[in-house]
Amino acid sequence: VKTCGSNLQGPGGTFTSPNFPFQYDSNAQCVWVITAINTNKVIQINFEEFDLEIGYDTLTIGDGGEVGDPKTVLQVLTGSFVPDLIVSMSNQMWLHLQTDESVGSIGFKVNYKEIEKESCGDPGTPLYGIREGDGFSNRDVLRFECQFGFELIGEKSIICQENNQWSANIPICIFPCLSNFTAPMGTVLSPDYPEGYGNNLNCIWTIISDPGSRIHLSFNDFDLESQFDFLAVKDGDSPDSPIIGTFTGAEVPSHLTSNGHILRLEFQADHSMSGRGFNITYNTFGHNECPDPGVPINARRFGDNFQLGSSISVICEEGFIKTQGTETITCMLLDGKVMWSGPIPKCGAPCGGHFSSPSGVILSPGWPGYYKDSLNCEWVIEAEPGHSIKITFERFQTELNYDVLEVHDGPNLLSPLLGSYNGTQVPQFLFSSSNFIYLLFTTDNSRSNNGFKIHYESVTVNTYSCLDPGIPVHGRRYGHDFSIGSTVSFSCDPGYRLSHEEPLLCEKNHWWSHPLPTCD
């Protein structure tokens, strides 16, 4: 059984499950006790992220300092659903994480702070919502409504109860299935975007602009069940209007422009399965200008004039390449229409490539969204002769056992395997023994996940030593000799425990004998 946790003090801070955002340990028993410095205050926590193996791994939260006392239990959490806030009755709160022997998940990230007694804390305001009331003390009431065009799901009002817990989570505001839009710009969302739109839908939205103007659609996100759920865009207001485009699957469509001043969007979903849905923004424009192209995702745009004859340029962020269009487009008169000279540029993470810059980023295709099924992506990183390559994992989450990243110590698949990774379990970093590293990412034909973000850099390896192993967060290192055969050891600050006591040994292959320990 692995033990972890710590004693924490106010006025506020953040802590995470072990290894977050990578997979937490199996057979773990972790305890955190939070104490307010001011004994007249109570503890409030909220979760930035939360995902435990549902039904098997649990986080029990209790009031006071007696860990495990069933009389003080406030919540027992599992899966991915959590309250907006949890507040103690006293100046202490305890949290107990228990995991079983099987596979886990990414765990959680918790923010905590001291607040006034007899208070439930600020629960926030729903996205696309409006809140009435600013009192969070016992018996205070908050009331909610949604912005124009959205429907409220959940409780219209919540009350701060005597046990310092709100009577319900705050409601959500969802986009209705039928609506007309007459504003010059706006947003069209699938119902309950991005949580999944559900089944058996037949939604119709009509965008109406001033006569003599046109309408431009920008697709920010798009994920429908392929071949069964469809979005059709029609150039007019009737079911028989000409179809500009019909879309399904997870490919984000190109921008669309109407010929007239009305667009009709028809969305149909069948009886099974659901994707994230879609997020579309629209704007209207005159006949002597081009539509506002927006700022492409994962890119920077230069130029704000869209009149006839003007140009804009787009540069992709680090790790992304252009997947559509050229760097610069110009507003021109083509075939009697004012339009951009080419497709509006898009930037995406490539499936493979050869990198030779001193440092950079490798992203799974689709990042920061989900990667696609049936991928076979190869990356080669090449440093100058005499250099080694260090890769560091910032995020990693793939479908366990089926979507795999292989890292090889050399230029191709036949080079020695450094490691094969899936799920959320990866080392903090890896080093090559030569000036090449080869990465192969393969995915099956079902389910996907966020993928990965990997930083790489060219480093110089001393012939007789290992690279600096680093120092654990909340810890200290003893020993500054990194030569082959030398050892370094570590300790943790008060309130933290070292994940393993064994010193690191610099071995003949220039690798440390095991990864840098953590202070949990």
N, C-alpha and C positions, 0 to 999 in steps of 0.2 A: 504494500500500500504506500502510495506517495503522499506525503503531507506537504501542505503549503499554506499560505495566508500571512497575515500580519496584523499588528495593532496600529490603527490609524487615528489621527487627531484632526479636529477642525482647525481653522474655520471652514476649510473646504479642500477638495482635491479630487483625484481620479485614480482608479485602480482597475485591473483587468484579471481575467482568468489566466492561468499559466499558459504561456506560449502565444497568447493572443497577438495578432489575428490568425494564428495557425492553430492546428488541432490541439486541444487540451489533453492531458494525460489520462489514460484509463486507470481504474482502481485508485482514484485520488480522493483524499479527504482534506479539504481546504477550509480554513476558518479565518474570517476577517472580523475584527471588532472595531467599530468607529465610536469615538468618544468626543463629545463637544467640549471645547476648552471652557466655554461659558456654561456652567451647570444649570443655568436658567433657560437654556435653549434646547431644541430637539434636532434630530438628524433627518434630513431629506435626501433621498437618492432618486436618480433617474438613469435609465439605461440608454446609452447611445447605440449600442448593438447588443443583441441577445439571441443566441441560438444554441440550445442544448439538445442532445438526442432525446426525443420526446418519449416520456414514459419510463425512461431508464436512468437518465442523469438529471439531478434536481438541484436547485438552489433554494434553500430554506432561509427565510429572513425573519428575524425576531427582534423584539424590543428588549432593551436592557443589556446587561453584560453576562447573563447566565446562558452560555451557549448550549443549545439543545433542549432547553426547558420548553416542553410542549405548551405550557400555559402562556408563553410569551410570543408564540409564532404569529407573525402578521401575514405571511404569504409563503406558499410553496410553488415554485415556478419550474416549468419544463417546456420543451418545444421552443417556439419563437414568439408567443404572445405574452406581453407583460403590461402591467398598469403604467399609466403615464408617469405617476409619482408614487413613492412609498415614503411615509413619514413615521418616525418613532413617537412614542408617548413620553419617553424619558430622554436623558441626555446621552444615551448609548443605543447602538443598534448592532446586531450580529448577523453575519451571513455565513452559511455553511454549504459548500459545494460538495456533492457526492456523485462520483461517476462509477459506472460498472466496468467490467473487464473488456467490453467490446468497443467498437469504433465510436469516436466522439464527434464533435463539431468545432466551430471556431470559438465558442464560449461567449464572453460578454465584456463590455466596457462600461464602467459605472462612474458617474459623477456624484459626489456627495458634498453637502454643505450644511452649516448650522442655520436654523431659522428660528423665529420666535415661537414660544410655547403656544399651545392651543391653535395651531395653524396647520393647514393642509398643503401649503406651498402653492406657487404659481403653476397651474397646469398648462399654460400657453393658450394659443388661439389656433383653431383648425386652419389648415391650408385652404385658401379661398373662402375663409370664414370671417365673421365679425363677432366680437365678444362684448357683452354689456356687464359691467361690474368689475371692480378692481380690489375687492376685499377677499382675503384667503383665510380668515379666522373661522373658528367653529361657528356654525349656523349661517355663515355668509353664503349667498347664492350667486352663481354665475349663469348668465343666459347667452345663448348663441343663435346666430342666424348665418345664412350663407350669402356670398356676393351674388349679384344679379346673374341669373342664368344657371346657378347651381342648386342642387337639392340637398337638404340636410338629412343624414342618416345617423340615428342615435338619439340621445337625450337632448332636448332643447334647453334644459337647465340642469345643473348639478349643485349639490349642497355639500359644504364642508361639515362632516360628521364629528361627533364627540371623540371618536377614536383617531382623529387627525387624518382620515382617509376621505377622499372625494367619493360621493355616492355612485359615480360611474366615470369611465374615461370620457374625455371630451369627444363630441361627435365628429363626423367627417362630412365634407361637402363634396358631392359627386356631380358629375356632368349629366344632365338629363338626356334621354334617348331621342327626344323630338324638340326642335327649337329653331327659331328664325333669328338671324343676326343682321343688324342694320348699322352697327358701329363701323367706322372706317378701318379699324383693326381689332383683332381679338384672337381667341384661342378656341380650338375644338378638341375635346378630349373624348376618348372612348369611356363608357361608364366605369367608374371606380379605378381609372388609370392612376398609378401603374400596377395596382394589385391584381389585375385580371378582370376582364369584363363580364365573365359568366357565360351563360348559355341561352339559346332560344331568343335571340335579339333580332329586331328589325328596326333600326334607328334611321331617322332622316333629319339632316340639318340643311337649312337653306341660308346662304349668305347673299344679302341684297345690298348692292352699292348704288351710288347715284348714276342715273343714265348718262352715258358717255364715258364712264370710267370702266376699269377692268379690275379683276381680283387675282391676287397672287397667293398661292399656298406654299408654305415651307414645312416639310416633314422633319420634325425634331427627333422623333422616336417612332418605331413601327414594329410590332410583333404580334401577328395573328396566327391561329392554327392554319398551317399551310394546306391549301386546296379545299378547305371546308368553310373557313370564315373569310369574308371578302369586304373590301371597301371599294365602292364605285364612285367616281367623280364625274358629274354630268354638267355640260355647258348650257345651263338654263334651269327653269324652275319646275319642269314637269317630268314625270317618270319616263317620257319618251324623248327627252332632250338628248343630244349627241353625247356619247361617252368619251371623256378625255382620257380616262385611265381606270383600270380595275387592278386592285392590288391584294396580295395575300402573302403569307410567310413572314420572314424576318428581315427581308431586304428593305432598307429604308428607301422609299421612292425618291425620284428627282423632284425638283420644284415644278409646280404646275401653274399655268396662267390661263385665265378664261379669255374667251373672245368677246363676250358681252359683259353685262354688269350683274349677272346672277350666276351663282354656282349651287349645285345640289349635291350633297354627300349622302350616300346610302350605305349603311353598314349592316351586314347580315352575319349572324353567328349561329351555328347549328347546336345540336343537343348535347355535345360532348366536348371536353377539353377547352382550354382557353389560354391565350397568350397575355402578355402585359397590356396589349392594346396600342393606342397611338396618341401622340401629342403633335398637333398641327397648329401652326400660327398662320393667320392670314392678314393681308393688308390690301388696301385699294390704292389705285394710282391712276393718273391721267394719261391721255393718249400721246403726249409728247415727252414722256419719261419712261424709264424702265422700272420694274418692280424692285422694291427694297430687297436685296438678296439675303439680308440678315448677316450674322456672323457665323460662319460654318462651325460646327462642333469640332473641337480639337484643333482650332486654328485661330489666327489673328487676321483681321481685315484692315486694309489701308484704303481710305477713300470713302467719303460720305455724300458725294454728289451723284445722283442717278439720272440727271438730265441727258438728253440726246447729245452724244459726243464725249461724255465723261467716261472715266475708267475707274475700276477698283482692282486691287491686288490682294491675294490671299497667301499667307505663309503658314504651313503646318507646324504644330507644336512638336517638341522633341519626341521621337519614337513613332511619329505618324508620317505617312506619305500621302500624296494626292491620289485619290481613287477615282476622281472625276474632274474633268475640266483642266484648264491651264492656269498659270499663276495670275494672269491678268485678263480681264474681260472688259469690253467697251460697249456702251449703249449706242446701238446703231439702228438705221432704217433698213430692214431686210424684207423683201417681198411685200412692201407696202405696210409693214408693221414695225413699230418701235420695239426692239427687243435686244437682249444681251447677245454679244457676238458668239458666245458659246455657252455650254452648260455652266451653271453656278458651281464653283469648285467645292469638292468635298475632301476631307482628310480622314484616313482610317489607318489602323494598325495592320501592317502587312503580314502575310503568312510566309515568313521566311525572309532571308536576305543575307548579304555578305557585308560585315561591318569591319572597318579598319581604322576608325577614329580612336583617339586615346581613351575616350570614355563615351558612354551613351546609355540608352534605355532600350530594352526589348519588351514588347507588350504582346499579350495574346491577341489574335485577331478579334475585332469587335470591342476591345477595351475602350471605355470603361464599362461597356455593357457585356452581355454574355457572348462567349465564343460560339461558333457554329458546329454542327455535327459533321462527322466524316472528314476531319481535317488531317493533313499530313504536311506539317510545316517544318522546314529545316533552316536553321540559322548557323552561320559560321562567323566567329569573331576572330580576327587576326591582329596580333600585336607585332611590334618590331622584333626582329630576332634578338634573343637575349633577354626578352621580357616575358613575364607571366601575365595571366589574365585572372582578375578577381571578379566573381559575380556575386551580387548581394540580392536576396529576395526581399522586396518590400511588401508584396502581397502575393498569396498563392492559394487558390481554391479551385479544384477541379472535381469532376465526378469520380468518387472513390472507386478504385480498381479498374476503371474503364478508360478514363482520359488521362494520358500519361505523358510526362515530360522526361526525356532522357538527356543526360548531360555527359558528353564524352571528352576525354582528355586528349584532344588532337583535332585534325581537320575534317574527319568524316565518321561515318557510322561504324567503321571497323576499328576506330581508336578505342583505347581502354575506357570502360564505363566508370564514370565518377559516381553516378547515382541515377536511380529511376524513381520519380516522385509522382504521387497522386493524392487526392483528398486535400488535406491542409498541412501535411507533415513534410517540412523541408528544413534543411540546415539554414543557419543564419547566412553563411556564405560558403563559396567553394573557390579553389585555386587550381589553375592548370599547371602542369609541370613543363609545358612548352609554350610557344607563342600562339597556340590555337586552342579554341574550345568549339565544340560542335553541339548544337541543341536540336532535338527532334521532338515535336509535339504532335501526338496522334490522338484523335477522338473517335468514339464510336458513333452510331447513328441514332442515339437517343440521349436525352437530357444533356444539359450543359451547365456551366457555372460562370463565375466572374473571371476565372483564368488567372493571369499573373502579370506582375510588373517587376522586372529584373533590371538592376543597374549593373553595368560592367565598366571596368577600368583596367588599363594597362599598368602593371606594377613591375618594379625591378626586384628580382629575387637574389639575395646574396647566396653565393655558392655554399657557404658554410652556416647558414642560419634559416630560421623560419620568419615569416612576416609577423608584425605586431598583432597579437591575438585580440587586443582590445581590453576594455574594463567593463564588467557588468554594471548596468544601471543600479544605483543604490549599493555599490560595492567598491572594494579596493583590490589592487593587485600587488603581490609581493614578488619581486624579481624583475630585473630589467635586461637580463642576458637571454637573447633569443637564439643563441648558437645551437647547432645540432648536439643533442645530448643534455641540454640544460632544461630546467623545469621552472615553471611559475605557478604560484598558488594564489588563492583569493579568499576574501572574507566579505561579509555583508554588514551594512549599517544596522544599528539596533532596530529590532522589529521586523527584520527580514531574514530569510533562511536560504542558504546556498543549495542549489539544486543537486550538486554532487561535490564531494569534498576532495576527490582525487586530483592531484596537481596535473597540469598539462605538461607533456614531454615533447620537445622538438625532435621529431624522428628524422631518419636519414633521407626520407623523400621530401623534406622541407615542409611536412605537414605536422600540425599539432596532433597529439594522440587522441584527443576527442574535442568536441565543440566547446566554446566558451560557456561556462555555467551561467545561470541566472540567479538573481536575488528575488525571491518571491515572498 
